Amino acid sequence: MNRQVVTVDGLAGTGKTSISKLLAERLGFVHLSTGLLYRAVGLLALREKVDRTDEELVSFIVDDHSLQLVLDSNRSARVLVDGIDVFDDLYSPEVSESTSQVAQFGRVREKLVGAQREAFPGEDLVAEGRDMGSLIFPDAHFKFFVSTDEPVKVERRLKQLKEARGAMSEQEAKSLKEKMKIEIHERDKRDSEGGFATTFQQPDMYLVDNSTQPLEIVVENLYNVLLDHGIKPRMSGN
């Protein structure tokens, strides 16, 4: 592997995307969020009302549409579906749930492996997802695995939804929190115990607990770990 590749794996809601973005900026690397591809498939499955329990029907979506990873002005990955940037449509709770379902299918993941491995040739990468270090880049120069306590994930997700929806009553917030608890627990169980590419810490992955420390401290610590292990930044950090 000629380019430097750092992988960041973890379950949904652990903060791996935020960590990866800031770490990529610090290193001067490209941030590659391959979950964008799966979210695009999840979005298409919703739009086309495809039975998300039918692996064959879901896998046809990948064949029927053009999915392309491109770089934005900040050197982060975005995904085009049939040439249209759909990034702003990818992060609703409905798309997140759909993505978790369709990403379990081996046919879907196999069809997207090449697009992930071949993305942005020649660029140093911080690549994050569910199976970056285990399947997509098994020979990565360094591998992280991000873990976050489930109650913390619930609170963070609840905060995001409150900010997106605006003011809500105490009863509405309580009901939403209970719903988030169930959804997050079931999604984590599904992603870590079943399917084609389960998500768990591999022996060669450095464990990162992202439950309590401020994000900036977590990123600084990981940056120093990478320097200690011979990763060379492309440009000086701040």
C-alpha positions as a Markdown table, in Angstrom:
| # | Residue | x | y | z |
|---|---|---|---|---|
| 1 | Met | 0.0 | 0.0 | 0.0 |
| 2 | Asn | 1.7 | 3.1 | -1.3 |
| 3 | Arg | -0.5 | 5.7 | 0.4 |
| 4 | Gln | -1.0 | 6.0 | 4.2 |
| 5 | Val | -4.4 | 4.7 | 5.3 |
| 6 | Val | -5.7 | 5.1 | 8.9 |
| 7 | Thr | -9.0 | 3.3 | 9.5 |
| 8 | Val | -11.6 | 4.2 | 12.1 |
| 9 | Asp | -14.2 | 1.5 | 12.8 |
| 10 | Gly | -17.2 | 1.4 | 15.2 |
| 11 | Leu | -20.9 | 1.0 | 15.5 |
| 12 | Ala | -23.3 | 3.7 | 14.6 |
| 13 | Gly | -23.6 | 6.7 | 16.9 |
| 14 | Thr | -20.1 | 6.3 | 18.5 |
| 15 | Gly | -18.8 | 9.6 | 17.0 |
| 16 | Lys | -16.4 | 7.9 | 14.6 |
| 17 | Thr | -17.4 | 10.3 | 11.8 |
| 18 | Ser | -16.7 | 13.5 | 13.9 |
| 19 | Ile | -13.4 | 12.0 | 15.1 |
| 20 | Ser | -12.4 | 11.0 | 11.6 |
| 21 | Lys | -13.2 | 14.3 | 10.1 |
| 22 | Leu | -11.1 | 16.2 | 12.6 |
| 23 | Leu | -8.3 | 13.7 | 12.5 |
| 24 | Ala | -8.1 | 13.9 | 8.7 |
| 25 | Glu | -7.9 | 17.7 | 9.0 |
| 26 | Arg | -5.2 | 17.5 | 11.5 |
| 27 | Leu | -3.2 | 15.1 | 9.3 |
| 28 | Gly | -3.9 | 16.8 | 6.0 |
| 29 | Phe | -5.5 | 13.5 | 4.8 |
| 30 | Val | -8.7 | 12.9 | 2.9 |
| 31 | His | -11.7 | 11.9 | 5.0 |
| 32 | Leu | -13.4 | 8.9 | 3.5 |
| 33 | Ser | -16.8 | 8.1 | 5.0 |
| 34 | Thr | -17.7 | 4.9 | 3.1 |
| 35 | Gly | -20.9 | 4.7 | 5.1 |
| 36 | Leu | -22.1 | 7.3 | 2.6 |
| 37 | Leu | -22.5 | 4.6 | 0.0 |
| 38 | Tyr | -24.6 | 2.4 | 2.3 |
| 39 | Arg | -26.7 | 5.4 | 3.3 |
| 40 | Ala | -27.3 | 6.1 | -0.4 |
| 41 | Val | -28.5 | 2.6 | -0.9 |
| 42 | Gly | -30.7 | 2.9 | 2.2 |
| 43 | Leu | -32.1 | 6.2 | 0.9 |
| 44 | Leu | -32.9 | 4.6 | -2.5 |
| 45 | Ala | -34.6 | 1.6 | -0.8 |
| 46 | Leu | -36.9 | 4.0 | 1.0 |
| 47 | Arg | -37.6 | 6.1 | -2.1 |
| 48 | Glu | -38.3 | 3.1 | -4.3 |
| 49 | Lys | -40.3 | 1.3 | -1.5 |
| 50 | Val | -38.1 | -1.8 | -1.8 |
| 51 | Asp | -38.7 | -4.6 | 0.7 |
| 52 | Arg | -35.6 | -4.1 | 2.9 |
| 53 | Thr | -35.7 | -7.7 | 4.0 |
| 54 | Asp | -35.2 | -9.0 | 0.5 |
| 55 | Glu | -31.4 | -9.2 | -0.3 |
| 56 | Glu | -31.9 | -9.7 | -4.0 |
| 57 | Leu | -34.2 | -6.7 | -4.5 |
| 58 | Val | -31.9 | -4.5 | -2.4 |
| 59 | Ser | -28.8 | -5.6 | -4.3 |
| 60 | Phe | -30.4 | -4.7 | -7.6 |
| 61 | Ile | -30.4 | -1.0 | -6.4 |
| 62 | Val | -26.7 | -1.0 | -6.6 |
| 63 | Asp | -26.8 | -2.2 | -10.2 |
| 64 | Asp | -29.6 | 0.1 | -11.3 |
| 65 | His | -28.0 | 3.4 | -10.1 |
| 66 | Ser | -24.7 | 5.1 | -10.3 |
| 67 | Leu | -23.1 | 5.6 | -6.9 |
| 68 | Gln | -20.0 | 7.8 | -6.9 |
| 69 | Leu | -17.7 | 9.1 | -4.2 |
| 70 | Val | -16.3 | 12.6 | -4.8 |
| 71 | Leu | -14.3 | 15.1 | -2.8 |
| 72 | Asp | -15.8 | 18.4 | -1.7 |
| 73 | Ser | -13.8 | 21.6 | -1.1 |
| 74 | Asn | -12.8 | 20.4 | 2.4 |
| 75 | Arg | -11.4 | 17.2 | 0.9 |
| 76 | Ser | -14.1 | 15.2 | 2.5 |
| 77 | Ala | -16.1 | 12.5 | 0.7 |
| 78 | Arg | -19.6 | 13.0 | -0.6 |
| 79 | Val | -21.7 | 10.7 | -2.6 |
| 80 | Leu | -23.5 | 11.3 | -5.9 |
| 81 | Val | -26.5 | 9.2 | -6.9 |
| 82 | Asp | -27.0 | 9.3 | -10.6 |
| 83 | Gly | -24.8 | 12.4 | -10.6 |
| 84 | Ile | -26.8 | 14.2 | -7.9 |
| 85 | Asp | -25.4 | 15.1 | -4.5 |
| 86 | Val | -27.8 | 13.5 | -1.9 |
| 87 | Phe | -25.7 | 14.2 | 1.2 |
| 88 | Asp | -28.4 | 16.4 | 2.8 |
| 89 | Asp | -30.9 | 13.6 | 2.6 |
| 90 | Leu | -28.8 | 10.8 | 4.2 |
| 91 | Tyr | -29.0 | 11.5 | 8.0 |
| 92 | Ser | -32.7 | 11.2 | 8.9 |
| 93 | Pro | -33.7 | 8.5 | 11.5 |
| 94 | Glu | -35.6 | 6.7 | 8.7 |
| 95 | Val | -32.5 | 6.6 | 6.4 |
| 96 | Ser | -30.3 | 5.5 | 9.3 |
| 97 | Glu | -32.6 | 2.6 | 10.1 |
| 98 | Ser | -32.9 | 1.6 | 6.4 |
| 99 | Thr | -29.1 | 1.8 | 6.1 |
| 100 | Ser | -28.6 | -0.5 | 9.0 |
| 101 | Gln | -30.9 | -3.1 | 7.4 |
| 102 | Val | -29.6 | -3.0 | 3.8 |
| 103 | Ala | -25.9 | -2.9 | 4.9 |
| 104 | Gln | -26.3 | -6.4 | 6.4 |
| 105 | Phe | -26.6 | -8.0 | 3.0 |
| 106 | Gly | -23.5 | -9.7 | 1.7 |
| 107 | Arg | -24.4 | -9.0 | -2.0 |
| 108 | Val | -24.7 | -5.3 | -1.2 |
| 109 | Arg | -21.4 | -5.1 | 0.6 |
| 110 | Glu | -19.6 | -7.1 | -2.0 |
| 111 | Lys | -20.8 | -4.8 | -4.8 |
| 112 | Leu | -19.5 | -1.8 | -2.9 |
| 113 | Val | -16.1 | -3.1 | -1.8 |
| 114 | Gly | -14.3 | -2.0 | -5.0 |
| 115 | Ala | -15.7 | 1.5 | -4.9 |
| 116 | Gln | -14.4 | 1.9 | -1.4 |
| 117 | Arg | -10.9 | 0.5 | -1.9 |
| 118 | Glu | -10.4 | 2.4 | -5.2 |
| 119 | Ala | -11.7 | 5.8 | -3.9 |
| 120 | Phe | -9.3 | 8.7 | -4.3 |
| 121 | Pro | -6.2 | 6.9 | -5.6 |
| 122 | Gly | -2.9 | 8.3 | -4.4 |
| 123 | Glu | -4.5 | 10.2 | -1.5 |
| 124 | Asp | -3.6 | 9.5 | 2.1 |
| 125 | Leu | -6.9 | 8.5 | 3.9 |
| 126 | Val | -8.6 | 8.5 | 7.2 |
| 127 | Ala | -11.3 | 5.9 | 6.3 |
| 128 | Glu | -14.2 | 5.3 | 8.7 |
| 129 | Gly | -17.0 | 2.9 | 8.7 |
| 130 | Arg | -18.1 | -0.5 | 10.0 |
| 131 | Asp | -15.5 | -2.7 | 8.4 |
| 132 | Met | -12.7 | -0.4 | 7.2 |
| 133 | Gly | -9.9 | -2.1 | 9.1 |
| 134 | Ser | -11.2 | -5.6 | 8.9 |
| 135 | Leu | -12.4 | -5.9 | 5.3 |
| 136 | Ile | -11.8 | -2.9 | 3.1 |
| 137 | Phe | -8.3 | -1.9 | 4.2 |
| 138 | Pro | -6.9 | -5.0 | 6.1 |
| 139 | Asp | -3.3 | -3.7 | 5.5 |
| 140 | Ala | -4.0 | -0.2 | 6.8 |
| 141 | His | -1.0 | 1.5 | 8.5 |
| 142 | Phe | -3.0 | 2.0 | 11.7 |
| 143 | Lys | -6.5 | 1.0 | 12.9 |
| 144 | Phe | -8.8 | 2.5 | 15.5 |
| 145 | Phe | -12.0 | 1.1 | 16.9 |
| 146 | Val | -14.3 | 3.7 | 18.5 |
| 147 | Ser | -16.6 | 2.6 | 21.4 |
| 148 | Thr | -19.3 | 4.7 | 23.2 |
| 149 | Asp | -21.5 | 3.7 | 26.1 |
| 150 | Glu | -25.1 | 3.1 | 24.9 |
| 151 | Pro | -26.7 | 5.7 | 27.3 |
| 152 | Val | -24.3 | 8.4 | 25.9 |
| 153 | Lys | -25.3 | 7.5 | 22.4 |
| 154 | Val | -29.0 | 7.9 | 23.3 |
| 155 | Glu | -28.4 | 11.3 | 24.9 |
| 156 | Arg | -26.3 | 12.6 | 21.9 |
| 157 | Arg | -28.9 | 11.4 | 19.4 |
| 158 | Leu | -31.7 | 13.0 | 21.4 |
| 159 | Lys | -29.8 | 16.3 | 21.5 |
| 160 | Gln | -29.4 | 16.2 | 17.7 |
| 161 | Leu | -33.1 | 15.5 | 17.2 |
| 162 | Lys | -34.1 | 18.3 | 19.6 |
| 163 | Glu | -31.9 | 20.7 | 17.7 |
| 164 | Ala | -33.4 | 19.6 | 14.4 |
| 165 | Arg | -37.0 | 19.6 | 15.5 |
| 166 | Gly | -37.0 | 22.6 | 17.8 |
| 167 | Ala | -38.9 | 22.9 | 21.1 |
| 168 | Met | -40.8 | 19.9 | 22.4 |
| 169 | Ser | -42.8 | 19.1 | 25.5 |
| 170 | Glu | -41.3 | 17.1 | 28.4 |
| 171 | Gln | -43.6 | 14.2 | 27.5 |
| 172 | Glu | -42.5 | 14.3 | 23.9 |
| 173 | Ala | -38.9 | 14.3 | 24.8 |
| 174 | Lys | -39.4 | 11.4 | 27.2 |
| 175 | Ser | -41.2 | 9.4 | 24.6 |
| 176 | Leu | -38.6 | 10.2 | 22.0 |
| 177 | Lys | -35.8 | 9.1 | 24.4 |
| 178 | Glu | -37.5 | 5.7 | 25.0 |
| 179 | Lys | -37.8 | 5.2 | 21.3 |
| 180 | Met | -34.2 | 6.1 | 20.7 |
| 181 | Lys | -33.1 | 3.6 | 23.4 |
| 182 | Ile | -34.9 | 0.8 | 21.7 |
| 183 | Glu | -33.8 | 1.7 | 18.2 |
| 184 | Ile | -30.1 | 2.1 | 19.2 |
| 185 | His | -30.0 | -1.1 | 21.2 |
| 186 | Glu | -31.6 | -3.1 | 18.3 |
| 187 | Arg | -29.3 | -1.5 | 15.7 |
| 188 | Asp | -26.2 | -2.2 | 17.7 |
| 189 | Lys | -27.2 | -5.8 | 18.3 |
| 190 | Arg | -27.9 | -6.3 | 14.6 |
| 191 | Asp | -24.7 | -4.6 | 13.5 |
| 192 | Ser | -22.4 | -6.4 | 16.0 |
| 193 | Glu | -24.0 | -9.9 | 15.9 |
| 194 | Gly | -25.3 | -10.7 | 12.5 |
| 195 | Gly | -24.9 | -10.1 | 8.8 |
| 196 | Phe | -22.1 | -10.3 | 6.3 |
| 197 | Ala | -19.7 | -7.8 | 8.0 |
| 198 | Thr | -20.2 | -7.6 | 11.8 |
| 199 | Thr | -18.6 | -4.7 | 13.6 |
| 200 | Phe | -16.4 | -5.5 | 16.6 |
| 201 | Gln | -12.9 | -4.7 | 17.7 |
| 202 | Gln | -10.2 | -6.7 | 15.9 |
| 203 | Pro | -7.0 | -7.7 | 17.7 |
| 204 | Asp | -5.0 | -5.2 | 15.7 |
| 205 | Met | -7.3 | -2.2 | 16.4 |
| 206 | Tyr | -6.5 | 0.5 | 19.0 |
| 207 | Leu | -9.6 | 0.9 | 21.2 |
| 208 | Val | -10.9 | 4.5 | 21.6 |
| 209 | Asp | -13.5 | 5.2 | 24.4 |
| 210 | Asn | -15.5 | 8.2 | 23.1 |
| 211 | Ser | -17.9 | 8.3 | 26.0 |
| 212 | Thr | -16.7 | 11.2 | 28.3 |
| 213 | Gln | -13.8 | 13.2 | 27.0 |
| 214 | Pro | -14.3 | 16.3 | 24.8 |
| 215 | Leu | -13.9 | 15.6 | 21.1 |
| 216 | Glu | -10.9 | 17.8 | 20.7 |
| 217 | Ile | -9.0 | 15.9 | 23.4 |
| 218 | Val | -9.9 | 12.6 | 21.8 |
| 219 | Val | -8.6 | 13.7 | 18.4 |
| 220 | Glu | -5.4 | 15.2 | 19.9 |
| 221 | Asn | -4.7 | 11.9 | 21.7 |
| 222 | Leu | -5.3 | 9.9 | 18.5 |
| 223 | Tyr | -3.1 | 12.3 | 16.5 |
| 224 | Asn | -0.2 | 11.7 | 18.9 |
| 225 | Val | -0.7 | 8.0 | 18.8 |
| 226 | Leu | -0.4 | 8.1 | 15.0 |
| 227 | Leu | 2.8 | 10.2 | 15.2 |
| 228 | Asp | 4.3 | 7.7 | 17.7 |
| 229 | His | 3.6 | 4.9 | 15.2 |
| 230 | Gly | 5.2 | 6.6 | 12.2 |
| 231 | Ile | 2.3 | 8.1 | 10.5 |
| 232 | Lys | 3.5 | 11.3 | 8.7 |
| 233 | Pro | 1.1 | 14.3 | 8.4 |
| 234 | Arg | 0.8 | 15.8 | 4.9 |
| 235 | Met | 0.8 | 19.2 | 6.4 |
| 236 | Ser | 1.4 | 20.7 | 9.9 |
| 237 | Gly | -1.6 | 20.9 | 12.2 |
| 238 | Asn | -2.6 | 24.0 | 14.1 |
